[in-house]
Amino acid sequence: MSSQKVTITSPGPILPGTVSTAHAKCGKPTCRCRHDPKYLHGPYYRWTGWINGKPTTKAISEEIARECQERIENYRELQKRIEETVADSLDRAPWTQEQKK
């Protein structure tokens, strides 16, 4: 049985998870954000993902959010490459060779 080595590379640093934004009301009862949604504070940026098996959300800056988003896109590209490699491997699985003989 032959063994073929497969190398899959990432387009750059990776990060699983998602980046989201939120706007919020503050705690001041006289702030105009309490009475008019167009004056909500924010946007606030968050990364949500898993760390050590636990769901986690981190408050991040806009700059860090952009970096996280790039890494998330790299992670998704890597996942896509892995899925394509698995599909190709299944197409060439040992039991498919028996049918061709």
C-alpha positions in Angstrom: 0.0 0.0 0.0 1.5 3.4 -1.0 1.6 6.3 1.3 1.6 9.8 -0.2 2.6 12.8 1.9 0.2 15.8 1.6 1.2 19.3 2.6 -1.5 21.9 3.2 -0.4 25.5 4.0 -2.3 28.4 5.3 -2.2 31.8 3.5 -1.1 33.4 6.7 -1.7 33.4 10.5 -5.0 31.8 11.4 -7.7 32.4 14.0 -11.0 30.5 14.3 -14.0 32.4 15.5 -16.0 35.5 14.5 -15.7 39.3 14.9 -18.9 41.3 15.7 -19.8 44.8 16.6 -22.4 46.2 19.0 -23.8 49.6 20.0 -25.1 50.1 23.6 -26.8 52.4 26.0 -24.7 53.7 28.9 -25.7 53.8 32.5 -26.3 57.6 32.7 -30.0 58.2 33.0 -29.8 61.7 31.3 -27.7 60.6 28.3 -29.4 60.9 25.0 -28.6 57.3 24.2 -31.4 56.4 26.6 -34.0 58.1 24.5 -32.8 57.9 20.9 -31.3 54.7 19.3 -29.3 56.8 16.8 -27.1 58.0 19.7 -26.1 54.6 21.1 -22.4 54.4 22.0 -20.1 52.3 19.9 -19.4 50.5 17.8 -17.7 48.1 20.2 -15.8 45.2 18.6 -15.7 41.6 19.9 -14.0 38.4 19.0 -15.9 35.3 19.9 -14.4 31.8 19.7 -13.2 28.8 21.7 -10.2 28.9 24.0 -9.3 25.7 25.9 -12.6 24.1 25.0 -14.7 27.0 26.4 -16.7 29.6 24.5 -15.0 33.0 24.9 -15.7 36.6 23.9 -13.0 39.2 24.0 -13.5 43.0 23.7 -11.0 44.3 21.1 -10.2 47.5 19.3 -11.2 48.3 15.7 -7.5 47.8 14.6 -7.3 44.4 16.3 -10.8 43.5 14.8 -9.4 44.0 11.3 -6.4 41.8 12.1 -8.6 39.1 13.6 -10.9 39.2 10.5 -7.9 38.7 8.2 -6.8 35.7 10.3 -10.4 34.3 10.4 -10.4 34.5 6.6 -7.1 32.6 6.5 -8.6 30.0 8.8 -11.6 29.5 6.5 -9.3 29.2 3.5 -7.3 26.6 5.3 -10.4 24.7 6.2 -11.5 24.8 2.5 -8.1 23.4 1.5 -8.4 20.6 4.0 -12.0 19.7 2.9 -10.8 19.6 -0.8 -7.9 17.4 0.2 -10.2 15.0 2.1 -12.6 14.9 -0.9 -9.7 14.1 -3.2 -8.4 11.4 -0.9 -11.9 9.8 -0.7 -12.0 9.8 -4.5 -8.7 7.9 -4.4 -9.5 5.7 -1.4 -8.1 2.1 -1.5 -11.5 0.6 -2.1 -11.9 2.6 -5.3 -8.8 1.0 -6.7 -10.3 -2.5 -6.3 -13.2 -1.6 -8.7 -10.7 -0.5 -11.4 -8.8 -3.8 -11.6 
